[in-house]
Amino acid sequence: TWGLRPYVRILAAESLGLNLLGIVHAQNDVILHRPVGVQDVLRARVSVERLHEDRGLTLVTVLAEMWRGADLACEARSVLVSARDRDLARSAAAPRDAAANAPGEAGWETIRRVTFPAGHGRAYAGLTGDVNPVHLWALPSRPFGFPRPILHGFCAKAVVAHALVRRLGGGELG
């Protein structure tokens, strides 16, 4: 959350022409260069590293850096996808192909099935400071084809990581 304000400010810039309600997070890479202490004075710098069109979608790579004095402490690259308004309306109206995501397809093995209670996304948001409306309320989720809020990607990643560690690592990380 340290870079949220400049991050949103950049994405909302008229020069980019992005629809903020049409942005979906596609990828995130974080590199920790130096440990950061709670009392450290940090400086954040957020910039658009790459912006291009691909098959009617706008892809934006945002670089967020956290500096401690003259030293780069942490950097995060996020790839975001922004559909145009007409593309959002079309994808929301398109039926979902449940068979394409069926467990066991194409050699995949179901390790664990998880059902999250209603409000889990809001609880996670309360812990992390997440303010993305698609994680909090049904109305902003609908243009993306979801009838209710979707779970934050990092929360889903953590659940998957725990399941994999339990299954493949016998509960041990290393």
N, CA, C and O of each residue as an XYZ file, in Angstrom:
696
protein
N       0.808     -1.210      0.000
C       0.000      0.000      0.000
C       0.849      1.270      0.000
O       0.311      2.363     -0.176
N       2.156      1.149      0.192
C       3.007      2.336      0.255
C       2.977      3.149     -1.031
O       3.174      4.364     -0.991
N       2.738      2.521     -2.151
C       2.732      3.255     -3.408
C       1.362      3.411     -4.021
O       1.253      3.789     -5.188
N       0.297      3.128     -3.260
C      -1.048      3.114     -3.826
C      -1.471      4.465     -4.398
O      -2.004      4.524     -5.505
N      -1.246      5.529     -3.674
C      -1.694      6.841     -4.142
C      -1.016      7.238     -5.462
O      -1.718      7.595     -6.407
N       0.323      7.189     -5.564
C       0.916      7.539     -6.870
C       0.548      6.524     -7.956
O       0.435      6.882     -9.128
N       0.367      5.284     -7.575
C      -0.004      4.224     -8.518
C      -1.344      4.544     -9.175
O      -1.459      4.521    -10.401
N      -2.353      4.842     -8.365
C      -3.683      5.173     -8.887
C      -3.639      6.486     -9.656
O      -4.298      6.623    -10.687
N      -2.877      7.442     -9.168
C      -2.773      8.736     -9.847
C      -2.217      8.559    -11.266
O      -2.698      9.193    -12.205
N      -1.217      7.708    -11.416
C      -0.639      7.466    -12.748
C      -1.658      6.775    -13.644
O      -1.843      7.178    -14.793
N      -2.319      5.743    -13.135
C      -3.285      5.013    -13.955
C      -4.474      5.875    -14.358
O      -5.081      5.651    -15.405
N      -4.807      6.859    -13.530
C      -5.945      7.736    -13.811
C      -5.572      8.894    -14.738
O      -6.448      9.662    -15.136
N      -4.303      9.032    -15.086
C      -3.871     10.142    -15.945
C      -4.606     10.096    -17.279
O      -4.661      9.053    -17.930
N      -5.163     11.220    -17.676
C      -5.911     11.296    -18.937
C      -5.050     10.918    -20.133
O      -5.560     10.391    -21.121
N      -3.752     11.180    -20.054
C      -2.868     10.876    -21.184
C      -2.801      9.377    -21.485
O      -2.533      8.996    -22.625
N      -3.040      8.519    -20.484
C      -3.054      7.071    -20.720
C      -4.375      6.611    -21.327
O      -4.413      5.642    -22.086
N      -5.456      7.309    -20.990
C      -6.764      6.961    -21.546
C      -7.309      5.624    -21.065
O      -8.048      4.965    -21.796
N      -6.962      5.215    -19.860
C      -7.433      3.939    -19.331
C      -8.766      4.098    -18.612
O      -9.039      5.143    -18.021
N      -9.586      3.071    -18.664
C     -10.820      3.021    -17.893
C     -10.484      2.309    -16.585
O     -10.275      1.096    -16.585
N     -10.429      3.035    -15.482
C     -10.027      2.440    -14.204
C     -10.922      1.289    -13.784
O     -10.460      0.366    -13.112
N     -12.204      1.322    -14.166
C     -13.085      0.203    -13.826
C     -12.845     -0.988    -14.746
O     -13.385     -2.070    -14.519
N     -12.036     -0.791    -15.781
C     -11.771     -1.864    -16.723
C     -10.389     -2.466    -16.584
O      -9.925     -3.157    -17.492
N      -9.721     -2.222    -15.468
C      -8.358     -2.726    -15.286
C      -8.389     -4.042    -14.508
O      -9.055     -4.165    -13.481
N      -7.654     -5.009    -15.027
C      -7.520     -6.305    -14.370
C      -6.038     -6.572    -14.171
O      -5.236     -6.368    -15.082
N      -5.680     -7.023    -12.990
C      -4.291     -7.330    -12.669
C      -3.920     -8.663    -13.303
O      -4.607     -9.659    -13.076
N      -2.848     -8.705    -14.094
C      -2.461     -9.935    -14.790
C      -1.212    -10.584    -14.206
O      -1.116    -11.811    -14.176
N      -0.263     -9.791    -13.746
C       0.998    -10.361    -13.270
C       1.655     -9.389    -12.309
O       1.496     -8.176    -12.444
N       2.388     -9.912    -11.344
C       3.123     -9.076    -10.415
C       4.436     -9.761    -10.065
O       4.443    -10.935     -9.693
N       5.530     -9.050    -10.178
C       6.848     -9.548     -9.791
C       7.424     -8.586     -8.769
O       7.474     -7.378     -9.000
N       7.860     -9.126     -7.635
C       8.429     -8.301     -6.572
C       9.851     -8.777     -6.312
O      10.101     -9.973     -6.162
N      10.772     -7.832     -6.261
C      12.166     -8.147     -5.956
C      12.564     -7.332     -4.729
O      12.504     -6.102     -4.743
N      12.969     -8.027     -3.672
C      13.438     -7.372     -2.449
C      14.956     -7.313     -2.525
O      15.620     -8.349     -2.520
N      15.511     -6.101     -2.597
C      16.956     -5.922     -2.710
C      17.620     -5.798     -1.347
O      18.732     -6.288     -1.148
N      16.947     -5.150     -0.416
C      17.501     -4.934      0.923
C      16.376     -5.041      1.949
O      15.241     -4.657      1.666
N      16.679     -5.554      3.123
C      15.649     -5.589      4.173
C      15.209     -4.167      4.532
O      15.994     -3.221      4.472
N      13.960     -4.048      4.898
C      13.400     -2.754      5.269
C      12.876     -2.868      6.689
O      12.102     -3.771      7.006
N      13.303     -1.950      7.535
C      12.852     -1.928      8.917
C      11.626     -1.059      9.083
O      11.352     -0.190      8.256
N      10.895     -1.293     10.144
C       9.668     -0.543     10.415
C       9.960      0.950     10.573
O       9.147      1.781     10.168
N      11.085      1.293     11.142
C      11.424      2.695     11.385
C      12.140      3.378     10.215
O      12.394      4.582     10.270
N      12.466      2.629      9.165
C      13.180      3.205      8.025
C      12.334      4.267      7.319
O      11.123      4.112      7.165
N      12.986      5.334      6.899
C      12.330      6.362      6.097
C      12.444      5.918      4.642
O      13.543      5.698      4.133
N      11.314      5.792      3.989
C      11.277      5.274      2.631
C      10.721      6.315      1.667
O       9.946      7.191      2.049
N      11.134      6.199      0.417
C      10.643      7.067     -0.637
C      10.124      6.164     -1.752
O      10.815      5.238     -2.176
N       8.922      6.431     -2.222
C       8.314      5.612     -3.272
C       8.362      6.347     -4.604
O       8.173      7.562     -4.667
N       8.619      5.591     -5.667
C       8.563      6.150     -7.022
C       7.784      5.154     -7.878
O       8.122      3.971     -7.930
N       6.753      5.636     -8.542
C       5.911      4.787     -9.379
C       5.903      5.379    -10.787
O       5.729      6.585    -10.961
N       6.093      4.521    -11.786
C       6.122      5.000    -13.169
C       5.571      3.935    -14.111
O       5.566      2.745    -13.797
N       5.107      4.390    -15.268
C       4.679      3.462    -16.314
C       5.936      3.063    -17.072
O       6.620      3.902    -17.658
N       6.226      1.773    -17.051
C       7.426      1.279    -17.723
C       7.148      0.914    -19.184
O       8.003      1.091    -20.052
N       5.948      0.405    -19.438
C       5.592      0.013    -20.808
C       4.082      0.138    -20.981
O       3.314     -0.148    -20.063
N       3.669      0.569    -22.170
C       2.256      0.703    -22.504
C       2.100      0.291    -23.961
O       2.713      0.889    -24.845
N       1.278     -0.734    -24.217
C       1.062     -1.125    -25.605
C      -0.291     -1.797    -25.785
O      -0.917     -2.253    -24.828
N      -0.725     -1.844    -27.045
C      -2.003     -2.464    -27.412
C      -1.740     -3.874    -27.906
O      -0.747     -4.127    -28.588
N      -2.637     -4.796    -27.559
C      -2.534     -6.169    -28.042
C      -3.934     -6.750    -28.130
O      -4.595     -6.917    -27.105
N      -4.396     -7.061    -29.329
C      -5.702     -7.661    -29.580
C      -6.849     -6.898    -28.905
O      -7.715     -7.497    -28.268
N      -6.844     -5.588    -29.053
C      -7.926     -4.767    -28.532
C      -7.818     -4.445    -27.053
O      -8.692     -3.775    -26.503
N      -6.759     -4.910    -26.397
C      -6.557     -4.632    -24.981
C      -5.343     -3.724    -24.815
O      -4.407     -3.770    -25.614
N      -5.368     -2.911    -23.784
C      -4.216     -2.094    -23.449
C      -3.479     -2.782    -22.313
O      -4.070     -3.066    -21.272
N      -2.188     -3.052    -22.506
C      -1.362     -3.643    -21.463
C      -0.449     -2.567    -20.898
O       0.223     -1.855    -21.645
N      -0.430     -2.454    -19.588
C       0.365     -1.439    -18.906
C       1.283     -2.144    -17.916
O       0.827     -2.933    -17.089
N       2.570     -1.856    -18.004
C       3.507     -2.364    -17.000
C       3.886     -1.191    -16.118
O       4.445     -0.199    -16.585
N       3.572     -1.319    -14.831
C       3.840     -0.258    -13.867
C       4.998     -0.708    -12.978
O       4.986     -1.817    -12.444
N       5.985      0.151    -12.826
C       7.128     -0.118    -11.966
C       6.972      0.715    -10.700
O       6.867      1.940    -10.761
N       6.958      0.043     -9.561
C       6.896      0.731     -8.268
C       8.186      0.414     -7.521
O       8.519     -0.751     -7.304
N       8.904      1.455     -7.133
C      10.173      1.281     -6.433
C      10.085      1.895     -5.038
O       9.445      2.928     -4.836
N      10.733      1.246     -4.091
C      10.805      1.763     -2.733
C      12.287      1.963     -2.417
O      13.080      1.022     -2.458
N      12.637      3.193     -2.106
C      14.023      3.553     -1.849
C      14.237      3.855     -0.378
O      13.392      4.478      0.265
N      15.360      3.415      0.149
C      15.792      3.767      1.507
C      17.073      4.560      1.325
O      18.136      3.983      1.092
N      16.979      5.872      1.428
C      18.115      6.739      1.124
C      18.461      6.621     -0.351
O      17.593      6.793     -1.206
N      19.732      6.326     -0.662
C      20.168      6.175     -2.049
C      20.073      4.731     -2.523
O      20.418      4.432     -3.667
N      19.608      3.829     -1.653
C      19.553      2.407     -1.987
C      18.149      1.965     -2.387
O      17.171      2.275     -1.707
N      18.065      1.241     -3.493
C      16.802      0.639     -3.908
C      16.546     -0.553     -2.993
O      17.321     -1.510     -2.977
N      15.459     -0.492     -2.235
C      15.145     -1.557     -1.287
C      14.235     -2.611     -1.903
O      14.398     -3.804     -1.644
N      13.275     -2.172     -2.719
C      12.297     -3.102     -3.263
C      11.753     -2.532     -4.565
O      11.594     -1.320     -4.712
N      11.469     -3.433     -5.516
C      10.800     -3.009     -6.741
C       9.712     -4.017     -7.079
O       9.852     -5.216     -6.838
N       8.646     -3.511     -7.632
C       7.527     -4.363     -8.026
C       7.071     -3.957     -9.414
O       6.825     -2.780     -9.677
N       6.960     -4.931    -10.296
C       6.440     -4.702    -11.641
C       5.084     -5.373    -11.730
O       4.954     -6.565    -11.454
N       4.091     -4.618    -12.112
C       2.745     -5.149    -12.279
C       2.320     -4.964    -13.721
O       2.472     -3.883    -14.291
N       1.786     -6.025    -14.307
C       1.214     -5.936    -15.645
C      -0.292     -5.878    -15.463
O      -0.894     -6.764    -14.857
N      -0.884     -4.832    -15.990
C      -2.320     -4.618    -15.888
C      -2.913     -4.647    -17.287
O      -2.285     -4.207    -18.250
N      -4.122     -5.166    -17.387
C      -4.827     -5.221    -18.660
C      -6.051     -4.342    -18.545
O      -6.813     -4.445    -17.584
N      -6.238     -3.480    -19.522
C      -7.394     -2.594    -19.532
C      -8.170     -2.816    -20.819
O      -7.644     -2.622    -21.915
N      -9.418     -3.222    -20.679
C     -10.291     -3.389    -21.845
C     -11.043     -2.086    -22.080
O     -11.306     -1.326    -21.149
N     -11.381     -1.847    -23.332
C     -12.210     -0.684    -23.640
C     -13.626     -0.956    -23.159
O     -13.992     -2.112    -22.947
N     -14.426      0.081    -22.985
C     -15.788     -0.067    -22.473
C     -16.599     -1.082    -23.275
O     -17.305     -1.904    -22.691
N     -16.508     -1.036    -24.600
C     -17.295     -1.963    -25.415
C     -16.828     -3.400    -25.199
O     -17.643     -4.322    -25.222
N     -15.512     -3.604    -24.988
C     -14.987     -4.945    -24.745
C     -15.462     -5.472    -23.394
O     -15.735     -6.664    -23.249
N     -15.563     -4.578    -22.399
C     -16.048     -4.995    -21.081
C     -17.491     -5.442    -21.161
O     -17.866     -6.457    -20.575
N     -18.302     -4.687    -21.885
C     -19.711     -5.042    -22.003
C     -19.869     -6.389    -22.704
O     -20.699     -7.206    -22.306
N     -19.076     -6.617    -23.745
C     -19.159     -7.876    -24.477
C     -18.710     -9.049    -23.602
O     -19.359    -10.095    -23.607
N     -17.604     -8.895    -22.845
C     -17.117    -10.006    -22.027
C     -18.055    -10.285    -20.860
O     -18.180    -11.433    -20.433
N     -18.712     -9.265    -20.340
C     -19.657     -9.486    -19.244
C     -20.875    -10.243    -19.729
O     -21.463    -11.020    -18.977
N     -21.265    -10.022    -20.996
C     -22.439    -10.686    -21.543
C     -22.132    -12.100    -22.036
O     -23.046    -12.907    -22.208
N     -20.850    -12.407    -22.266
C     -20.477    -13.727    -22.803
C     -20.640    -14.803    -21.738
O     -20.245    -14.597    -20.590
N     -21.222    -15.963    -22.103
C     -21.354    -17.045    -21.128
C     -19.994    -17.641    -20.799
O     -19.103    -17.679    -21.647
N     -19.841    -18.101    -19.574
C     -18.593    -18.727    -19.153
C     -18.607    -20.199    -19.538
O     -19.636    -20.866    -19.433
N     -17.473    -20.695    -19.978
C     -17.337    -22.095    -20.349
C     -16.829    -22.857    -19.136
O     -15.623    -22.913    -18.895
N     -17.739    -23.442    -18.373
C     -17.372    -24.147    -17.146
C     -16.513    -25.361    -17.434
O     -15.653    -25.705    -16.623
N     -16.718    -26.019    -18.563
C     -15.948    -27.219    -18.880
C     -14.472    -26.902    -19.080
O     -13.618    -27.743    -18.799
N     -14.158    -25.699    -19.562
C     -12.764    -25.341    -19.804
C     -11.973    -25.244    -18.516
O     -10.750    -25.380    -18.530
N     -12.650    -25.012    -17.401
C     -11.965    -24.868    -16.129
C     -12.229    -26.044    -15.193
O     -11.963    -25.953    -13.995
N     -12.744    -27.133    -15.723
C     -13.086    -28.278    -14.878
C     -11.831    -28.912    -14.293
O     -10.828    -29.059    -14.992
N     -11.878    -29.294    -13.001
C     -10.726    -29.949    -12.386
C     -10.403    -31.248    -13.119
O     -11.301    -31.934    -13.606
N      -9.137    -31.574    -13.192
C      -8.710    -32.818    -13.800
C      -8.494    -32.728    -15.299
O      -8.010    -33.687    -15.901
N      -8.836    -31.609    -15.922
C      -8.661    -31.453    -17.361
C      -7.183    -31.308    -17.702
O      -6.415    -30.712    -16.946
N      -6.801    -31.850    -18.827
C      -5.459    -31.702    -19.396
C      -4.352    -32.057    -18.408
O      -3.328    -31.375    -18.360
N      -4.542    -33.108    -17.624
C      -3.486    -33.583    -16.744
C      -3.373    -32.872    -15.413
O      -2.471    -33.178    -14.633
N      -4.250    -31.943    -15.132
C      -4.205    -31.250    -13.844
C      -4.804    -32.139    -12.770
O      -5.748    -32.886    -13.029
N      -4.265    -32.060    -11.587
C      -4.759    -32.839    -10.464
C      -5.289    -31.876     -9.399
O      -4.623    -30.901     -9.050
N      -6.468    -32.150     -8.895
C      -7.024    -31.325     -7.830
C      -6.314    -31.678     -6.528
O      -6.356    -32.826     -6.085
N      -5.669    -30.701     -5.922
C      -4.961    -30.919     -4.669
C      -5.858    -30.573     -3.492
O      -5.868    -31.271     -2.478
N      -6.601    -29.505     -3.635
C      -7.481    -29.060     -2.552
C      -8.580    -28.208     -3.152
O      -8.320    -27.410     -4.053
N      -9.776    -28.360     -2.681
C     -10.896    -27.546     -3.107
C     -11.242    -26.618     -1.939
O     -11.419    -27.068     -0.807
N     -11.334    -25.330     -2.229
C     -11.554    -24.339     -1.177
C     -12.814    -23.541     -1.485
O     -13.016    -23.104     -2.618
N     -13.650    -23.353     -0.490
C     -14.810    -22.490     -0.602
C     -14.632    -21.364      0.409
O     -14.450    -21.610      1.601
N     -14.685    -20.139     -0.074
C     -14.510    -18.988      0.805
C     -15.873    -18.459      1.230
O     -16.784    -18.364      0.407
N     -16.022    -18.115      2.496
C     -17.302    -17.574      2.949
C     -17.552    -16.183      2.377
O     -16.616    -15.473      2.012
N     -18.816    -15.806      2.303
C     -19.170    -14.461      1.846
C     -18.448    -13.448      2.739
O     -18.361    -13.634      3.952
N     -17.945    -12.402      2.146
C     -17.264    -11.368      2.915
C     -15.784    -11.636      3.137
O     -15.102    -10.825      3.763
N     -15.270    -12.760      2.637
C     -13.857    -13.081      2.831
C     -12.966    -12.032      2.162
O     -11.931    -11.645      2.705
N     -13.381    -11.577      0.978
C     -12.615    -10.544      0.275
C     -12.558     -9.248      1.063
O     -11.520     -8.587      1.097
N     -13.663     -8.880      1.696
C     -13.674     -7.662      2.512
C     -12.792     -7.833      3.745
O     -12.120     -6.889      4.161
N     -12.788     -9.022      4.328
C     -11.930     -9.279      5.493
C     -10.457     -9.169      5.086
O      -9.648     -8.574      5.799
N     -10.124     -9.750      3.933
C      -8.747     -9.664      3.436
C      -8.392     -8.202      3.143
O      -7.289     -7.752      3.454
N      -9.319     -7.479      2.553
C      -9.093     -6.061      2.253
C      -8.830     -5.276      3.533
O      -7.998     -4.369      3.550
N      -9.534     -5.624      4.598
C      -9.320     -4.944      5.875
C      -7.923     -5.163      6.426
O      -7.366     -4.284      7.083
N      -7.358     -6.329      6.160
C      -6.002     -6.628      6.625
C      -4.931     -5.967      5.767
O      -3.875     -5.581      6.269
N      -5.205     -5.838      4.469
C      -4.175     -5.383      3.535
C      -4.326     -3.938      3.089
O      -3.385     -3.362      2.543
N      -5.489     -3.344      3.310
C      -5.721     -1.985      2.824
C      -6.149     -1.947      1.364
O      -6.146     -0.884      0.742
N      -6.521     -3.107      0.813
C      -6.963     -3.206     -0.582
C      -8.213     -2.352     -0.776
O      -9.168     -2.466     -0.007
N      -8.213     -1.503     -1.792
C      -9.370     -0.645     -2.042
C      -9.991     -0.890     -3.409
O     -10.822     -0.099     -3.856
N      -9.604     -1.972     -4.081
C     -10.154     -2.264     -5.404
C     -11.617     -2.662     -5.248
O     -11.915     -3.631     -4.549
N     -12.540     -1.935     -5.886
C     -13.963     -2.209     -5.709
C     -14.406     -3.604     -6.166
O     -15.403     -4.116     -5.658
N     -13.692     -4.233     -7.111
C     -14.105     -5.574     -7.548
C     -13.868     -6.613     -6.467
O     -14.392     -7.723     -6.555
N     -13.087     -6.274     -5.444
C     -12.866     -7.183     -4.325
C     -13.835     -6.907     -3.167
O     -13.877     -7.662     -2.196
N     -14.604     -5.832     -3.277
C     -15.427     -5.418     -2.149
C     -16.936     -5.505     -2.391
O     -17.683     -5.870     -1.483
N     -17.394     -5.172     -3.606
C     -18.820     -5.073     -3.866
C     -19.205     -5.753     -5.179
O     -18.385     -5.878     -6.089
N     -20.436     -6.182     -5.263
C     -20.927     -6.891     -6.454
C     -21.048     -5.965     -7.671
O     -20.677     -6.358     -8.777
N     -21.552     -4.770     -7.488
C     -21.806     -3.889     -8.624
C     -20.572     -3.627     -9.489
O     -20.662     -3.761    -10.709
N     -19.419     -3.260     -8.911
C     -18.247     -3.054     -9.770
C     -17.684     -4.358    -10.346
O     -16.903     -4.316    -11.296
N     -18.058     -5.494     -9.801
C     -17.569     -6.789    -10.292
C     -18.312     -7.250    -11.538
O     -17.763     -7.998    -12.347
N     -19.538     -6.817    -11.698
C     -20.380     -7.289    -12.803
C     -19.851     -6.958    -14.196
O     -19.951     -7.809    -15.079
N     -19.290     -5.764    -14.447
C     -18.773     -5.503    -15.798
C     -17.664     -6.476    -16.227
O     -17.387     -6.617    -17.418
N     -17.035     -7.143    -15.254
C     -15.990     -8.113    -15.558
C     -16.550     -9.529    -15.676
O     -15.795    -10.479    -15.882
N     -17.877     -9.673    -15.547
C     -18.507    -10.977    -15.689
C     -18.641    -11.755    -14.392
O     -18.963    -12.943    -14.421
N     -18.402    -11.115    -13.259
C     -18.512    -11.790    -11.965
C     -19.778    -11.322    -11.251
O     -19.999    -10.117    -11.129
N     -20.615    -12.246    -10.777
C     -21.852    -11.844    -10.115
C     -21.636    -11.278     -8.713
O     -22.524    -10.630     -8.158
N     -20.458    -11.523     -8.141
C     -20.156    -11.021     -6.786
C     -18.670    -10.667     -6.724
O     -17.932    -10.968     -7.663
N     -18.220    -10.043     -5.650
C     -16.800     -9.654     -5.564
C     -15.877    -10.860     -5.735
O     -16.210    -11.978     -5.344
N     -14.721    -10.607     -6.325
C     -13.734    -11.671     -6.501
C     -12.643    -11.532     -5.441
O     -12.381    -10.441     -4.935
N     -12.025    -12.645     -5.124
C     -10.986    -12.653     -4.105
C      -9.705    -12.035     -4.655
O      -9.376    -12.222     -5.826
N      -9.000    -11.316     -3.833
C      -7.743    -10.691     -4.213
C      -6.752    -11.762     -4.644
O      -6.670    -12.817     -4.014
N      -5.995    -11.504     -5.716
C      -5.047    -12.465     -6.262
C      -4.000    -12.930     -5.265
O      -3.636    -14.106     -5.260
N      -3.506    -12.027     -4.417
C      -2.492    -12.425     -3.448
C      -3.068    -13.373     -2.400
O      -2.368    -14.267     -1.925
N      -4.323    -13.188     -2.038
C      -4.970    -14.098     -1.093
C      -5.104    -15.478     -1.734
O      -4.820    -16.492     -1.097
N      -5.532    -15.515     -2.983
C      -5.660    -16.791     -3.692
C      -4.300    -17.469     -3.836
O      -4.194    -18.684     -3.671
N      -3.254    -16.690     -4.143
C      -1.903    -17.247     -4.263
C      -1.457    -17.873     -2.947
O      -0.850    -18.944     -2.943
N      -1.752    -17.214     -1.835
C      -1.357    -17.734     -0.527
C      -2.052    -19.058     -0.235
O      -1.435    -19.986      0.290
N      -3.329    -19.145     -0.573
C      -4.078    -20.385     -0.346
C      -3.488    -21.513     -1.190
O      -3.317    -22.632     -0.704
N      -3.178    -21.219     -2.453
C      -2.580    -22.224     -3.337
C      -1.204    -22.635     -2.817
O      -0.875    -23.821     -2.798
N      -0.405    -21.661     -2.397
C       0.938    -21.970     -1.880
C       0.859    -22.876     -0.661
O       1.629    -23.830     -0.548
N      -0.059    -22.588      0.250
C      -0.214    -23.433      1.444
C      -0.620    -24.850      1.056
O      -0.104    -25.817      1.616
N      -1.531    -24.980      0.112
C      -1.978    -26.306     -0.334
C      -0.820    -27.080     -0.968
O      -0.660    -28.276     -0.722
N      -0.017    -26.397     -1.780
C       1.120    -27.066     -2.411
C       2.173    -27.485     -1.388
O       2.725    -28.581     -1.481
N       2.453    -26.629     -0.422
C       3.440    -26.967      0.616
C       2.958    -28.173      1.407
O       3.738    -29.079      1.699
N       1.666    -28.190      1.759
C       1.127    -29.344      2.503
C       1.207    -30.619      1.675
O       1.592    -31.673      2.183
N       0.842    -30.522      0.405
C       0.758    -31.723     -0.437
C       2.127    -32.202     -0.918
O       2.459    -33.381     -0.791
N       2.916    -31.280     -1.470
C       4.169    -31.672     -2.090
C       5.364    -31.608     -1.150
O       6.358    -32.304     -1.353
N       5.266    -30.773     -0.126
C       6.387    -30.626      0.791
C       6.139    -31.241      2.149
O       6.941    -31.069      3.067
N       5.041    -31.953      2.285
C       4.736    -32.577      3.576
C       4.558    -31.571      4.697
O       4.737    -31.903      5.869
N       4.207    -30.348      4.344
C       3.992    -29.314      5.352
C       5.236    -28.508      5.687
O       5.172    -27.562      6.471
N       6.374    -28.880      5.095
C       7.641    -28.189      5.355
C       8.031    -27.350      4.137
O       7.847    -27.775      2.997
N       8.570    -26.158      4.391
C       8.968    -25.280      3.297
C      10.331    -25.630      2.706
O      10.580    -25.298      1.547
N      11.183    -26.254      3.416
C      12.485    -26.495      2.822
C      13.206    -27.522      3.490
O      14.329    -27.842      3.101
